[in-house]
Amino acid sequence: MKIVILDGSAANPGDITWGRLEDLGEVIAYDITSKDQLIERMQGAECAITNKTVFDKEVFDKLPDLKYIGVLATGYNVVDLQAARDHGVVVTNVPEYATFATAQMTMALLLELTNLVGLHTQSVMDGEWCRSKQFCYFKSPLTELCDKTFHIIGLGKIGKRVAQMASSFGMTVTATPHNESLIGTTVDVNGVQVKCLPLEEGIRGANVVSLHCPLTDDTREIINRKTLSWFNRGTILINVARGPVVNETDVREALDSGLLGGFGCDVVCVEPMLETNPLLGAPNCVITPHTAWTPVETRIRLIDAAADNLDAFLKGNPINQVN
């Protein structure tokens, strides 16, 4: 079987191998594939591995040999699922591989906003500590998390992991879950008691709001001027979900006005980030370039899971099929 990896440099820039995928067929890996290159590169191939390379209806019409698309991610909106069904192509994804790493990034962004490690490290490297008359100093007030309230929007695998982490800092954890039937109940998350609240009530009671919901019609721009008006002044907002779950212009205004005490995100609405993105240069804003999923251990797990998916397909029993 000819297996074409279309945009492999994100998951594997050369520091790991393609592992068991190479045991399943002839692997041809490209760093990045443009729309104009896709058809040529997929000629004669039965299997495509993609992360962000788009497979729309037009692509399927031109690839009669294609039998399988393995999405090297949890989200699979890059594939026209109806077109795949119409052409008999199986599409799979890799769910939950980055749960631990994404939860870890959530807390890393929060701690950067509360402890200002980067700011103070740069200050020390610039010689300010050497010139200080006092044994210590701080450039801006720090924030203690103990006894604060951490509200999670979306209580799936990642949200539950974050709940455990926030609780370990001594925070009270509340949530607005995907499952509306849980509203008004208290959920036990491995010993952490998480009270499930309506969105407005949860936001109004929070010191930190963290987004862990999928991007759907209901969650697109769930953080906007209206919902931001529910925030207590100085609340910190974290987004490691998808960029479009927040209105970036409204968030920038909330940062400029001081309504938001900080915003940490690993995702933006358009990636790579545009030079016109309103978050660039915003005060009290920490942005990482969609790196939550990129620890070495996480990427190895991702590739192994993608190989499991393909192996199961080849044996006639597909797993993690999304179409």
C-alpha positions in Angstrom: 0.0 0.0 0.0 1.2 3.5 -0.8 0.8 5.8 2.2 1.2 9.5 1.5 1.7 11.8 4.5 0.8 15.2 3.2 1.8 17.7 5.9 4.0 15.8 8.2 6.4 18.4 9.4 4.0 19.6 12.2 3.8 16.2 13.9 7.3 15.1 12.9 9.8 17.8 11.9 12.5 15.1 12.0 13.0 14.4 15.7 11.0 11.2 15.7 10.1 8.4 13.2 6.9 7.5 11.5 7.0 4.3 13.5 4.6 1.6 12.7 3.1 3.4 9.7 6.3 2.4 7.9 5.5 -1.2 8.7 2.1 -1.0 7.0 3.2 0.1 3.5 5.4 2.4 1.4 5.4 5.7 3.2 6.1 9.0 1.3 6.2 12.0 3.6 5.9 15.6 2.6 6.5 18.5 5.0 3.6 20.6 3.5 1.3 20.1 0.6 -0.5 22.9 -1.1 -3.9 22.6 -2.8 -2.2 22.7 -6.2 0.2 19.8 -5.2 -2.4 17.5 -3.6 -3.7 15.7 -6.7 -0.3 15.0 -8.2 1.1 13.7 -4.9 -1.8 11.4 -4.2 -1.8 9.7 -7.7 -1.9 6.0 -7.3 -2.1 6.2 -3.5 -4.8 4.4 -1.5 -4.1 6.0 1.8 -3.7 9.6 2.8 -2.5 10.9 6.2 -3.4 14.5 6.7 -3.4 17.1 9.5 -4.6 20.3 7.8 -4.5 19.5 4.1 -8.1 19.8 2.9 -10.0 17.1 1.1 -13.0 18.6 -0.5 -15.5 17.2 -3.0 -13.4 18.2 -6.0 -10.4 16.3 -4.6 -12.4 13.0 -4.2 -13.6 13.2 -7.8 -9.9 13.3 -9.0 -8.6 10.5 -6.8 -10.3 7.2 -7.8 -7.7 5.1 -6.0 -8.2 6.7 -2.6 -9.6 4.3 0.0 -8.6 5.8 3.3 -7.9 9.1 5.0 -6.3 9.2 8.4 -6.6 12.6 10.0 -3.5 13.1 12.2 -5.5 15.1 14.7 -8.7 15.0 16.7 -10.6 17.5 14.6 -11.5 16.3 11.1 -13.3 19.3 9.6 -10.6 19.3 6.8 -12.4 16.4 5.2 -15.7 16.6 3.4 -17.3 13.6 5.1 -20.2 13.4 2.7 -18.0 13.3 -0.3 -15.9 10.6 1.4 -19.0 8.5 2.0 -20.1 9.0 -1.6 -16.7 7.7 -2.8 -16.4 4.9 -0.3 -13.5 6.4 1.5 -13.1 5.6 5.2 -12.0 8.6 7.3 -10.6 8.2 10.8 -9.3 10.6 13.5 -7.2 10.3 16.7 -9.3 11.2 19.7 -7.8 12.1 23.1 -4.1 11.7 22.3 -3.3 15.2 23.6 -5.4 15.2 26.7 -2.5 15.4 29.2 -0.4 17.9 27.1 -3.4 20.2 26.5 -4.3 20.3 30.1 -0.7 21.0 31.0 -0.6 23.9 28.5 -3.8 25.3 30.1 -2.0 25.5 33.5 1.2 26.8 31.9 -0.7 29.7 30.3 -2.5 30.4 33.6 0.7 30.3 35.6 2.5 32.6 33.2 -0.3 35.2 33.7 -0.3 34.8 37.5 3.4 34.4 38.2 4.9 36.4 35.3 7.9 34.1 35.0 8.8 35.3 31.6 8.7 39.0 32.6 10.8 38.5 35.6 13.3 36.2 33.9 13.9 38.8 31.2 14.3 41.4 33.9 17.0 39.3 35.7 18.8 38.7 32.4 18.7 42.4 31.7 20.6 42.9 35.0 17.9 44.5 37.1 18.4 42.0 40.0 22.1 42.8 40.0 21.3 46.5 40.3 18.6 46.0 42.9 19.1 47.5 46.4 16.6 45.1 47.9 17.1 41.3 47.9 13.9 40.8 45.8 11.6 42.9 43.7 8.6 42.3 41.4 7.8 44.1 38.2 4.0 43.7 38.5 1.8 42.1 41.2 1.6 38.3 41.2 -1.6 36.4 41.9 -2.2 33.4 44.3 -4.6 30.8 42.9 -5.6 29.2 46.1 -9.2 29.8 47.1 -10.0 31.3 43.6 -12.8 29.8 41.4 -11.9 28.1 38.1 -14.7 27.8 35.6 -14.4 25.3 32.8 -16.5 25.6 29.6 -16.7 22.0 28.3 -16.2 19.1 30.7 -14.8 16.5 28.4 -11.6 14.5 28.8 -9.4 17.6 28.7 -11.8 19.7 30.9 -11.8 16.9 33.5 -8.0 16.7 33.6 -7.9 20.5 34.0 -10.4 20.3 36.8 -8.0 17.9 38.7 -5.0 20.3 38.1 -6.9 23.4 39.2 -8.1 21.6 42.3 -4.5 20.7 43.2 -3.8 24.4 43.4 -6.5 24.8 46.0 -9.1 26.3 43.6 -12.8 25.7 43.6 -13.8 24.2 40.2 -17.1 24.8 38.4 -18.1 23.9 34.9 -20.6 24.4 32.1 -20.6 21.0 30.5 -21.6 20.0 26.9 -24.3 17.8 28.4 -27.0 20.3 29.5 -28.7 17.6 31.6 -25.8 17.9 34.1 -26.6 21.6 34.8 -27.5 21.9 38.5 -25.7 18.7 39.5 -22.3 18.1 41.0 -20.0 15.8 39.1 -17.2 13.7 40.8 -14.1 14.0 38.7 -11.7 11.6 40.3 -12.4 13.0 43.7 -12.8 16.6 42.6 -16.4 17.9 43.1 -17.3 20.0 40.1 -20.6 21.9 40.3 -22.2 22.2 36.9 -23.7 25.7 36.3 -25.4 27.6 33.4 -22.9 29.6 31.4 -23.7 33.1 32.8 -23.8 31.9 36.4 -20.5 30.1 36.0 -18.7 33.1 34.5 -20.1 35.5 37.0 -18.7 33.4 39.9 -15.3 32.8 38.3 -11.8 34.2 38.7 -10.5 32.1 35.9 -12.5 30.9 32.8 -11.0 28.2 30.7 -12.4 27.0 27.3 -12.3 23.2 26.6 -15.3 22.9 24.2 -15.4 21.7 20.6 -16.0 24.3 17.9 -19.6 24.0 16.9 -22.4 26.4 15.8 -23.3 26.7 19.4 -19.8 27.4 20.7 -18.5 29.7 17.9 -17.7 33.0 19.5 -19.2 31.9 22.8 -16.9 34.5 24.3 -18.1 37.8 22.9 -19.0 41.3 24.1 -22.2 40.0 25.8 -20.6 37.1 27.6 -17.6 39.2 28.5 -19.9 41.6 30.3 -20.6 38.8 32.8 -16.9 38.6 33.8 -15.7 40.0 37.0 -13.1 42.7 36.5 -9.7 41.1 36.4 -10.8 37.6 35.5 -8.3 35.6 33.5 -9.5 33.8 30.3 -7.7 30.8 28.8 -8.4 29.3 25.4 -6.7 26.0 24.3 -9.8 24.8 22.4 -10.2 26.4 19.0 -9.6 30.0 18.0 -13.1 30.9 16.8 -14.7 30.1 20.1 -13.8 33.6 21.1 -14.4 36.9 19.3 -10.8 38.2 19.2 -11.8 41.8 18.7 -14.0 41.7 21.7 -11.3 40.0 23.8 -8.8 42.7 22.8 -11.2 45.4 23.9 -11.7 43.7 27.2 -7.9 43.5 27.7 -7.4 47.1 26.8 -10.1 48.2 29.2 -8.8 46.1 32.0 -12.0 44.0 32.2 -9.9 40.9 31.5 -7.0 40.6 33.9 -5.3 38.4 31.3 -5.8 36.2 28.3 -3.8 33.1 27.5 -4.3 31.2 24.3 -2.7 28.5 22.2 -5.0 28.9 19.2 -6.3 31.8 17.1 -9.1 32.2 14.5 -6.8 32.0 11.5 -3.6 30.0 11.7 -0.8 30.8 10.9 -1.6 34.0 12.7 -2.3 37.1 10.5 -0.4 40.3 11.0 -3.8 42.0 11.4 -4.9 39.8 14.4 -6.2 42.2 17.1 -4.5 40.2 19.8 -1.0 41.2 18.6 0.4 43.7 21.1 -2.5 43.3 23.5 -1.7 43.9 27.2 -1.6 41.0 29.7 -1.9 38.5 26.8 0.1 35.3 26.4 0.0 33.5 23.1 1.7 30.3 22.0 1.6 29.0 18.4 -0.7 26.0 18.7 1.9 24.0 20.6 -0.1 22.3 23.3 -0.2 19.0 21.3 3.6 19.0 20.4 5.5 17.4 23.3 7.6 14.5 21.9 5.7 12.0 23.9 2.4 13.3 22.7 3.4 13.3 19.0 4.7 9.7 19.3 1.3 8.7 20.8 -0.4 10.4 17.9 1.6 8.6 15.2 1.1 5.3 17.0 -2.6 5.8 17.2 -2.7 6.8 13.5 -1.0 3.5 12.7 -3.5 1.6 14.9 -6.3 3.2 12.9 -4.8 2.2 9.5 -3.9 -1.3 10.7 -7.5 -1.8 11.8 -8.8 -0.6 8.5 -6.5 -2.9 6.6 -7.8 -5.8 8.7 -11.4 -4.9 7.7 -12.4 -3.6 11.2 -12.0 0.2 11.1 -11.7 2.1 14.5 -12.2 5.8 15.2 -14.1 6.1 11.9 -15.9 9.5 11.7 -17.9 9.1 8.5 
